[in-house]
Amino acid sequence: LVDSAHASISISLFIILLLLATATIAVATLMDTQHRRSHLLILGALALGISMTLALVAAFDYPYRGFIRIDETPIRTFISSHVEQ
């Protein structure tokens, strides 16, 4: 069960997320603020948050092999205890 995990996030969902991220950055870029430095800070924070969200979605696509790993010991213990019965 654990070893059979494969890509579960469809490419269309990832493309939709990427398009939404691009649209959000475009709208934020078109906003006009009085202070250029604060505008760039807000835009940078927004871009960082969106890129981290996309990276998180990509990392959770492979929960047992990605850079954010989920411990598989509880699942293996559960499976082995139910197979023995």
N, C-alpha and C positions, 0 to 999 in steps of 0.2 A: 504494500500500500504506500509506504513512504518512498520506496524507490521508484514507484510508477508516477510520481508527481512530474508533471510537465507544464509547459506554458499554458496559463489559463486566461490571461488577459488578451483579448483579441486585438489585432492590429487596428481595427476600426475604432475601438475605444481609446487607444493610445493616440490616434490621429485626432480624434475629437478633443481630447485633453490638450493636445499640442495647439490646435486651432483656438481653443478657448484661452489658452495662455497667451498666444500671439495677439488675440483681440484685446485682452486685458492690458497688455503692455502698450499696445497701440493707443488705446483710449487714455491710459495714464500719461503717455507721451504728449498727447494733444491737449491735456489739461494745462491751463495757464495759471501759474502761481506768481506772486509778486517777487518771491525770493528764489533765484535760480539754484542756489546751493541746496535749499530744502527740497525743491522739486527733484533734483538729482538724487538726493538721499531717499526720498519716498520711492522714486522709480527703481533705484538699486535694491531697496528692501523688498519691493514687490517682485522684482525679477529673481531675487534670491529665494523668496518664499515659493514662487512658482517652480523654479528649477528643483528645489528640494522636494516638492510634491511630486513632480514627474520622476525624480530619482527614487522616491519611496514607492511609487507605483511599479516601477521597473524592478526594484529589489524584491517586492512582495510577489512578483511573478514566479520567482524561484525561491521559495521559503527555506529550503534545506541546503541550497548551494550558493546563494547570493552573498553579498557583503553584509547583509543583515540576516543572520541565520537564526532559525528557530530550533531549539533543542528537540531532537527526535526521540530521545530516550523514553519519555512517557508514552508516546504512541507505540513504540516497539514493545514496551513492557505490557501494555494493554493488549496488543495483538498476540503476543506470545502466551499471555495468561489465558486468553480465550481460545486459542488454538489447542492448548493442552487439554481442555475440558471436553 
